Amino acid sequence: MTRGGLIGEETGAALQQVRTEPIQQRSAARLSGLLDAAAAVVDEVGFDRITTAMIADRAGASIGTVYRYYPDRVAVLHALHERAVVRFRQRVVDELGASTLTSWWDAVDCVVTAFVGLYRSEPGFRIVNFDDRDGAPAVDAVADADFFARRLADVLVNEFDLPAGDDLIFRLEVAVEMADALLARAFHTDPLGDERFIAECRLVLRDYLDRFYSPQALNLLATAS
């Protein structure tokens, strides 16, 4: 291959990349806009009434644009759920990084704070995330709970020397399920959340986990072993 031929191929590839990147950026922006519109409509009308036409209208797009990316409204709602989960995971990381953690409870409390914060600030989160009780399309909430339990277990083991193993993961899964139910109830009708249920959620979680991981409980476990 001649040097001129190589330069020509490289230049052609570079020009193709220049053309492709704006297209990808526009597609990503369009997808984000469709999901933003879906989140706003879901908060207003709920799952039962939302349609692809409503999403298109709110996004200022054609119905064909919606169908280009999603075959139906259920696919849109699943995508919205996945985005909410990703944002929740990032919110937890941000909360843990910004907080001074002096005990394992501080870490657990950060997760609750992240959950509450997204309920209040993320459109669509109150209805979509971890909650198919109102007729939402089925999502793998069990896998979500398992993911958060395992990641939180890593933090509690590495930072606060809690005993690792399946028991810790199981108990954190139970805690996630309890938090999900109580916070879903807190935000069922109030977009800012019922403070009584939020406070009770923290109390229930701490009382439950203290049975196994308070200093006294850990001392008894160490003595027994």
N, C-alpha and C positions, 0 to 999 in steps of 0.2 A: 504494500500500500504506500502511495506517495505521501510526502509530507503535506502537499496541498490537499489531497483527499482526506487525510486525517483532520486537518483544520476545518475542512468543509463539513465533515460529519459532526465534529464537536460544536461548531457554530450552529448547525441545524438543531442539534439536541438542546443547546442553550436557548435558542429562540422558541423551541417547543415548550421548554420549561417556563419561559416568560409568559407564554400564552396560557399554559395550564394553571399556573398558580393563581391568577386572578379569577379564573373559572371556579377553582376549588374554594377560594375565599368567598366568592359570591354564593356558592352552594351552601357553605357552612353558615353564612349569615342568613340565608333564606330558611334553612332548617331551624336555626335558632329562633327566627321570627315566627315561624309556624308553631313551634312549641310554646313560645311566649304567649301567642294568641290563644292556643288551646288551654294553657294554664288559666288565663284570665276568664275564658268562657266557662271552664269547669267550675271555677269558684262562684260564678254567677248562676249557672243553671243546673249544675250537677252532672253526673254521668248519664243518667237516663235520657236527658234532653239534648245533649251536645250532638252536633252533626258536623260533617266535614264542611258543609256550606257555611256554618257559623264560624268555623275556624278560618276559612278562606276570607270571609268578610272582615273579621277582626284583624287579620294579617294584611288586608289590602291586596290580596292575591287572587288569582283565578282558582276555580275549583280544580282545574287541570294541574295547577302547580302543586296542590295538596296531593293529588293522586300520583304525581310523578315520584313522590318520596314515600307515601304511605298508601297502602291499598284500601284502608278503611279507617274509621274513627278509632277502632280498638287498637290498631297499630300505632296511632298517634298517642293514645293514652299509655300504652306500654312504653313508648319512647319517652314520654313525659315522666313516667315512674322511674325509668333508668336514670334520667338526668337528675331527678331529685335525690336518688340514692348516691350518685357520684358527688353531688354538692353537699350532702349530709356528711359523707366520709371526709371531704375536705374541711368542712366546718369543724368536725371533731378534731382533726389534726391541728387546725388553727387555734381552737380553744385550748387544747393541751399545750401547745407551744407558747401561748400567751399567758398561761396561768402558772402561779407558783404552787407546785404540788407538794404538800407536806405529808400526805397520807393517801392510802388507796382510795379512800372515799372522795378526796378531791378529784381524782381522775374520773371516777364514776359520775360525780356531780357535773363535771365538764361535759360529759355526754348528754346529760339531761339538759344542760344549758344550751348546747348546740341544737338539740331537738326542739326545744322551745323557741329558740331564735329563728329557726327555719320555718316553723309553723307560723310565726308572726311576719316573716319577711319574704318568704318564697311563695309566689303565686302557685296555686295548685297543690302545694305540699300538704295542706290540711286534709284534703280529700284523698289524694293519691297515695301518699307514702305509708306503707305498712297497713293499709286499711281497705279491705275489700268487702267490708260489712254493709256498705251502702249501694251495692250493685256494681262495684267497679269490676273490670275484667280481672281474672285471676292473675296474681303475681306470685313469685316464689318468695313469700315472706319468710319461710323457714330458712332458706338459704341466706337471706339478708340478716336474720337474727343470728345465724351461725357465724357469718362473717364478722359481725360486730363483736360477738362474744369472744371469738378467737383473737381478734386484734386487741381488744381490751385486756384479755387475759395476758397477752404478751407484755403489755405495759405494767400490769400489776405484779407479774412475776419478776420482770427485769428491774423495775424501779423500787418495788416495795417488798420483795422477797416473799410474796404469797406462794403457797405450795402449788406447783404446776400440776397439770393433769386434767383428766376428763371431768373430775368433780367440779373444778373451778369453772371450766367452760360450760358445763351443764347449768350451774347456778347462775352464771352470767346470762345464759340464754333465758332462764326463767326471769331474771331481772329485766331483760330487754322486752320480753313479752308483757310483763306487768307495766313497764313504763309506756309501752305502745298503747295498751288499753286505757290507762289512766289519762295520758295526754291526748289521745283521740277524743276522750270524753270531755276533757278540759276545753278543747277547741271545737267541739261539735257545733255550737251555735255562736260562740264568741270568738271573733277573729284575733283578739288579743289574749284569749285564754282565761279560763276561770282560775284565779290565783289559788283558790282553796284546793282544787284538784292538783294543781302544779306542786303546791307545798306538800300535799298528802302523798304525791308520787315520790318525792324525795324522801319523805319519812318512811314510807313502806319499803322502798329499796334499801335504805340504810338499816332498818330494823331486820330485814330479811338477811342481808349479807353479814351483818354483825353477828348473827347466830353462829357463823362459821369462821369469820375473819377478824373479829375484835381481838385485841391483845389477850384477853382472858381466854377466848376460844382457841387461839393459836398456841397459848401456853399449855392448855390442856392437851391439845393434839401432840405437841412436842413431848410432853411428859408420858403420854400413852405410848408413843412410838419409841 
